[in-house]
Amino acid sequence: MPKLLEVVVTRQDAPPKPAPDGLYLALSRLDAPPARAVFVGDSPTGMTAARAVGVVALGAV
């Protein structure tokens, strides 16, 4: 999986969601503003983090 992803952020890198720290860290590593990002998540905590950062949030079930 890491070969498919440019950036991977884990619990060792940032507090877990709903804290937005991990998303901010990923955006920083990608040098991308929130307006150019999309978050795909499968839980309410992920959606909360995405909204806090200001990225588009897409829910997957």
C-alpha positions, 0 to 999 in steps of 0.5 A: 500500500505505501507504494500507492500513496505519496504520504502516510500519517499514522497514530505515531505521527499525530493524535487520532481523529477527530483531532485534525492534526493528522490531516494538517500534517498530511497537507503540510507534507504534500504542500497542499492547501485544504481547498485542493484536498479531498478526505475520504473517510468511513466514520463520523470522527473522520468527517469531523476532522475533515470539516475542522481542516476545511477539506471536502469530506466524502463518506464511504460505507 
